[in-house]
Amino acid sequence: MIEVTRLVYEYPSKRALHGISFTVRPQSIAALVGPNGAGKTTLLRCLAALEMPYLGEVKINGMDTRTSPRAIHASLGYLPDFFGLYDALSVRRCLHFAARAHGIAEQNVAAAIAKAAERVDLSDRLETPAAELSRGLRQRLAIGQAIVHEPSVLMLDEPASGLDPQARRDLSNLLVALKAQGMTLVVSSHILSELEDYSDEMIIIDGGRIAGGNTVKLREDTKATLRITLASSHAGLTPFLARQTGVEIVDTQPLSVTFRFSGDNSARVRLMRLTVAEGFEIMSFAEASRQLEEAYFAEVRQHSAARDVRSAP
Amino acid sequence: MNPEFQRNIWFECTPRRVVFLLVCVALVLLAGHSSLGEEGLRNAAKYIFYGLTIAWGARHAATTVIGEMRERTWDIQRMSAISPFAMTWGKLLGSTSYAWIGGAICLLVLFFTAFREAGPIAAVADFFYFVSLALMAHTVALFSSLLAARRRQAHSRLDVFFFQALGIAAAWCVWTAWKFVVDGELSDGFSTDNFEWWGMQINQAVFYAASIVAFLGWAIIGCYRVMRRELSVENSPKVWVAFLVFMVIYCAGHADTDIIRALDDDEPLPFLYAMLTLASLTYIAVFVEPKDHVLYRWLAEAFAARRFHELYSRMQAWMISYVAALAAGLVLIVVIAVDLDGFPGRDWRGVGVVLAALGLLTRDIGIFLLFAVMSGAKRGDYAAGITLGVLYGIAPSLFSPFGGHALFYPVNPELGVLGPLVAWGEALGVWYAVYRIGKKNILEKRVSPPVGAVVA
């Protein structure tokens, strides 16, 4: 769990973060997005207890970055926007140092190295010096270093920049797997397509503030967002769905209805049968995640409009 | 094993490098022995130790953190769970491990040659001396590079050379102090002279050996404290206060030497020494510490909001030393006033001298801050240092033909009340400029709405 309360960070001639507050739920992936220079890296460094806030509070798993920075460092994995690798060391030694530096006992290091190397698909290159790895492999090694101690919170700054499409997909799968294993992830990027596949919520940073004042939910864990698309328009679908237990209508279009549904899989099957039995010609019945790019631009438009109103004479 | 130490060993002590080193050291020792016998062997070991372990080791110690910053691996280290103490000794001994391997062979040779020449006690003392030399050089090189790292300024080879030179200078201080421990040659034994400190007669050898240990200890503590800050752990000022107390006791104890006694009755002199010690440490601290605008803004706001406890926890070392120097000066004034005959000058002019000295200290601190708060002043401390050099070195001789000498050297009993007036007038002028420019460039420059403004 990450809790940020009225966080202010200042550079000598500029306030970089303007009293922002948000929470990242445990076992979720939060995307930190925004234009270049918006304050993403500064925020990430404050979350990682690498920079101390001017004012406000950052808590990681209940620990304050100001009073317990080393305990936070021990429980975190952090991938900076550069890799931070020791080129002269082999992959095994890089992972060995990372494991020991994060407090893993000597007798458990070999197992930790094997697991991390397997996760980032570097098991066959353990004896290769880091300097001889390609950019994609160096990126994987850096991620391996960040997760070798199985941190509860993982922060990644621009993790997919410069990766080829296959490597990006592998990274996406890895992050989803790490989340499934219980990690909380914060991923910073200004490339929205990177984040689409795995982010649960989005924090849009613009000019050192959170656009919209809060995080934007992209997926709900307790309620699935579903969309029914019909072959032909039928005005009765929305009222029909609204009468069903556990349904909360989100959006209605001529050919489709998007709604949140709190039932389990069998309830979902029952709902589909009922809808078909009611005579609606269903073309698809599927989960609908909110498109990240769509959400981003919607929030940024609102933020810009609010800023224009404030700055008007 | 300490992971940072182990990582350094992986880097520094590859088998090929170690074998190369061992062969080279063995060849030089052999050459020394063949030319001059045991004396040649000892000299060869001594010079290898000076060159390899002290000078080369100091370079490695100076590079260890700066190199990490240059290679952009330092944040990874800062994010580790390694404790500040483990990080300190891991870097101190790890980065110099290669130099210590060569040094260990030399130490063995030095120990056995000293043992044969002067016996076991002298051999142990000699061992202690050489280890202290190297440790002091490495620690001071690491400490100075860590201080520069805090300022995020030092990355060039010239910077590293400068920190290495500081380390070697510190080793030279140990070498000088050791001359008081050993009476001439090692075989002559330890000094039997006594030394007066706080009126006590202390064996000179014991005093200087203890001094070496004490200052080495403080250097290591200094590294540890700066490392804590680098690893995001806040430091309370207590340790700096303890160091000030130590330095005051150490230096003021010397006030009873014959040289000082020759001046006059020496009763207030320990207080004078205390003030001068604290003032010197204030100058060093204000030169070395980063003039962080954000910190100064935070301190100003905390002061305005009367958050005095938080204020104390984040005070810079120069602020504490400055307050302590003022306090010591005021005590000195009281002592002089109580016993006017006890101070050189024997009248109220002594009070004026002390007041003028405190005024100059205040002015000089203001000059450092003035250059720090000026916009775009990137190397303000150097500019401030040069300014002080001009004020104390060049300007007096330029103005003395016109009677302006007093403007630059108001610490003069002959000036009477004019001395403190001039010094404090200059101090007030400088601090007014600091206030005006600092207010504009630090407090008002922030381009942001008040804290907590949330954009909806």
Interface residues (C-beta under 8 A of the other chain):
Chain A: R6 V8 E10 Y11 P12 S13 K14 R15 H18 G19 I20 S21 A48 A49 L50 M52 Y54 L55 G56 T65 R66 P69 R70 H73 A74 L76 Y78 P80 F82 G84 L85 Y86 A88 L89 R93 F97 A98 R100 A101 H102 G103 E106 Q145 G208 R209 I210 A211 G212 G213 H303 A306 R307
Chain B: M1 P3 E4 Q6 R7 W10 F11 E71 R72 T73 D75 I76 Q77 R78 M79 S80 A81 I82 S83 P84 L231 S232 V233 E234 D292 H293 V294 R297 W298 I442 K445 R446 V447 S448 P449 V451 G452 A453 V454 V455 A456
